[in-house]
Structures are given as structure tokens and as C-alpha cells.
Amino acid sequence: MASSGSSLAARSSSLAALTVLLYDNVLQFGDEVQLVWGFEWSFGSVLYIASHWSVVAALILNTISLLLARIYALYNGNKPLLLTLILLYLVEFVTIIAFIYEQGHNTWRVYKEDKPGRLLGVILRDCPTTNPQWGLPWLCVIPALIANRLFLNTRREYYRRRLNLSSVHLTDALGTR
């Protein structure tokens, strides 16, 4: 039982460190926009962006990998399912990158035209939350919907068999299995 307590402490400290990192990124974002994004691209600015945001990107990819591994384990090593999920998440990743590039390009074009009054309008017009359209942004939602559906199917199956899925998640989270 001592290992589960130390595992919980390690996870709690990791969560606290991630929270501080993201809070620091949010606090520095204004300075980053003014001092890095406002100037011509250089090797230093690319290094800054890569070092500053690569940790967040790595954490997101690690989380997705862990979720895929859990779904794979819950479905008893079903390889076609794993390959389908990997393909769907690759589609999601490419779609997000393309969407970010498109948004950044549109925003940068308006910024370069020096029309700050239109900048917020472009951001809000192209944002999928404020202006839902069918197309590129909705491809990002499909893998999440499929993963949620698979989880709900697994939950229903465990309920039918009268198994306690919560204890499976708890023992897996504490590393005592």
C-alpha cells in the first residue's frame, strides 16, 4: 500500500507542476505576442517557440497515447481497433495543424495590413465555437466521439456482467494491479 501512496504523491506533484507550467505560459503569452510574434522570424524566435510550447505538445501527445493504450487494453488487445483509433487520431492531429496554420495565416494577413479593428472579427469569424461550420474543424471532433462511444460501450458491457469498472480504473490509476 505504500507504493500506491507514493504513486499518488508523484501524480499529484506532476499535476501541480503541469498547472504551474500552463499558468506561466498564460501569464507570458502577452509578452510573447509582443516580443516574439511582433517581429520578423529569426532562429532565436523559432527556438523560443519550440522550447516554450514543446512541453505542452509532448504532454498532449502522451495523454493521447495513454488513452489509446487504455482503450486497447479494455478491448483485450484488439489490433484492428487500435489501428483504427491511431488512424483517427492522426487525422485529428493533421486537421488541427492545418486549422491552426489557416487561422494563423488569416490572422497574420490582417495583422500585417495593420487593421487591428478587424483582427478580433477575423478571429471570431473563423473560430469554430462562435461560427460553427461543417468542414475542417469538425474533423477534430470525430476521434473524440468515437473514443467516448467505445468507453460507453465498455461501461455498458461491464454493467451487464455486474463488474465494477470503477475499481478497475482506480487500481489502474494507483498502479496496484
C-alpha positions as CSV (number, residue, x, y, z in Angstrom):
1,M,0.0,0.0,0.0
2,A,3.0,2.3,0.5
3,S,3.6,2.2,-3.3
4,S,0.1,3.5,-4.0
5,G,0.6,6.4,-1.6
6,S,3.9,7.4,-3.2
7,S,2.4,6.9,-6.7
8,L,-0.5,9.2,-5.7
9,A,2.1,11.8,-4.4
10,A,4.1,11.6,-7.6
11,R,1.0,12.1,-9.7
12,S,-0.2,15.0,-7.6
13,S,3.2,16.7,-7.9
14,S,3.2,16.1,-11.6
15,L,-0.3,17.7,-11.9
16,A,0.9,20.6,-9.8
17,A,4.0,21.1,-12.0
18,L,1.8,21.0,-15.1
19,T,-0.6,23.5,-13.6
20,V,2.3,25.9,-12.8
21,L,3.7,25.4,-16.3
22,L,0.4,26.2,-18.0
23,Y,-0.2,29.2,-15.7
24,D,3.3,30.5,-16.6
25,N,2.5,30.1,-20.3
26,V,-0.7,32.0,-19.9
27,L,1.0,34.8,-17.9
28,Q,3.8,35.2,-20.5
29,F,1.5,35.0,-23.6
30,G,1.1,38.8,-23.8
31,D,4.8,39.3,-23.7
32,E,5.3,36.5,-26.2
33,V,2.9,38.1,-28.7
34,Q,4.6,41.5,-28.3
35,L,8.2,40.5,-28.2
36,V,8.3,37.3,-30.4
37,W,5.4,37.3,-32.7
38,G,5.6,41.1,-33.4
39,F,9.0,40.9,-35.1
40,E,10.4,39.1,-38.2
41,W,11.1,35.4,-37.7
42,S,14.6,34.5,-36.7
43,F,16.4,31.4,-35.5
44,G,16.1,32.7,-31.9
45,S,12.3,33.2,-32.1
46,V,11.8,29.7,-33.6
47,L,13.9,28.2,-30.8
48,Y,11.9,30.2,-28.2
49,I,8.6,29.0,-29.6
50,A,9.8,25.4,-29.9
51,S,11.2,25.3,-26.4
52,H,8.3,27.1,-24.8
53,W,5.4,25.1,-26.4
54,S,7.1,21.7,-27.0
55,V,6.4,20.6,-23.4
56,V,2.7,21.3,-23.7
57,A,2.6,19.4,-27.1
58,A,4.5,16.5,-25.6
59,L,2.1,16.3,-22.7
60,I,-0.9,16.3,-25.0
61,L,0.7,13.5,-27.1
62,N,1.5,11.5,-24.0
63,T,-2.1,11.8,-22.8
64,I,-3.5,10.6,-26.2
65,S,-1.0,7.7,-26.1
66,L,-2.1,6.7,-22.7
67,L,-5.8,6.9,-23.6
68,L,-5.2,4.7,-26.7
69,A,-3.3,2.2,-24.6
70,R,-6.2,2.0,-22.1
71,I,-8.8,1.5,-24.8
72,Y,-6.5,-1.1,-26.4
73,A,-6.3,-2.9,-23.0
74,L,-10.0,-2.6,-22.3
75,Y,-10.8,-4.3,-25.6
76,N,-8.4,-7.2,-24.9
77,G,-5.7,-6.2,-27.4
78,N,-8.0,-5.7,-30.4
79,K,-5.4,-4.7,-33.1
80,P,-7.9,-3.5,-35.8
81,L,-9.5,-1.3,-33.2
82,L,-6.1,0.1,-32.2
83,L,-5.1,0.8,-35.8
84,T,-8.4,2.5,-36.4
85,L,-8.0,4.7,-33.4
86,I,-4.4,5.6,-34.3
87,L,-5.6,6.5,-37.8
88,L,-8.4,8.6,-36.5
89,Y,-6.1,10.5,-34.1
90,L,-3.6,11.1,-36.9
91,V,-6.4,12.6,-38.9
92,E,-7.3,14.7,-35.9
93,F,-3.7,15.8,-35.5
94,V,-3.2,16.7,-39.1
95,T,-6.6,18.6,-39.1
96,I,-5.7,20.6,-36.1
97,I,-2.3,21.5,-37.6
98,A,-4.0,22.6,-40.9
99,F,-6.6,24.5,-39.0
100,I,-4.0,26.3,-36.8
101,Y,-2.0,27.1,-40.0
102,E,-5.1,28.5,-41.7
103,Q,-6.1,30.6,-38.7
104,G,-2.6,31.9,-38.2
105,H,-2.3,32.8,-41.8
106,N,-5.6,34.7,-41.9
107,T,-4.8,36.5,-38.6
108,W,-1.2,37.3,-39.7
109,R,-2.5,38.7,-43.0
110,V,-4.9,41.1,-41.2
111,Y,-2.2,42.0,-38.7
112,K,0.2,42.8,-41.5
113,E,-2.4,45.0,-43.1
114,D,-2.4,47.0,-39.9
115,K,-6.1,46.8,-39.3
116,P,-6.3,46.0,-35.6
117,G,-10.1,46.7,-35.5
118,R,-10.6,43.8,-38.0
119,L,-8.3,41.4,-36.1
120,L,-10.9,40.3,-33.5
121,G,-13.5,40.0,-36.2
122,V,-11.3,37.6,-38.2
123,I,-10.6,35.5,-35.1
124,L,-14.2,35.3,-34.1
125,R,-15.4,34.7,-37.7
126,D,-13.1,31.8,-38.2
127,C,-13.5,30.3,-34.7
128,P,-15.5,27.0,-34.9
129,T,-17.1,27.7,-31.5
130,T,-18.5,31.1,-32.4
131,N,-19.2,30.3,-36.0
132,P,-19.9,26.6,-36.4
133,Q,-19.4,25.4,-40.0
134,W,-19.1,22.0,-41.5
135,G,-15.6,21.3,-42.7
136,L,-12.1,21.2,-41.4
137,P,-12.7,22.0,-37.7
138,W,-15.3,19.2,-37.3
139,L,-12.8,16.5,-38.3
140,C,-11.1,17.1,-34.9
141,V,-14.3,16.1,-33.1
142,I,-14.8,12.7,-34.8
143,P,-12.0,10.7,-32.9
144,A,-13.1,12.1,-29.6
145,L,-16.7,11.0,-30.2
146,I,-15.5,7.5,-31.3
147,A,-13.3,7.1,-28.2
148,N,-16.2,8.3,-25.9
149,R,-18.5,5.8,-27.6
150,L,-16.0,3.0,-27.1
151,F,-15.7,3.9,-23.4
152,L,-19.5,3.9,-23.0
153,N,-19.8,0.6,-24.8
154,T,-17.2,-0.9,-22.4
155,R,-19.0,0.6,-19.5
156,R,-22.3,-0.9,-20.6
157,E,-20.7,-4.3,-21.0
158,Y,-19.2,-4.2,-17.6
159,Y,-22.6,-3.2,-16.2
160,R,-24.2,-6.1,-17.9
161,R,-21.7,-8.5,-16.4
162,R,-22.1,-6.9,-13.0
163,L,-18.4,-6.0,-12.9
164,N,-17.2,-2.8,-11.2
165,L,-15.4,-0.7,-13.8
166,S,-14.6,2.0,-11.3
167,S,-12.4,-0.4,-9.3
168,V,-10.6,-1.3,-12.5
169,H,-9.8,2.4,-13.2
170,L,-8.9,3.0,-9.5
171,T,-6.5,0.1,-9.3
172,D,-5.0,1.0,-12.7
173,A,-4.6,4.6,-11.6
174,L,-2.9,3.7,-8.4
175,G,-0.6,1.1,-10.1
176,T,-1.6,-1.7,-7.7
177,R,-2.8,-4.1,-10.3
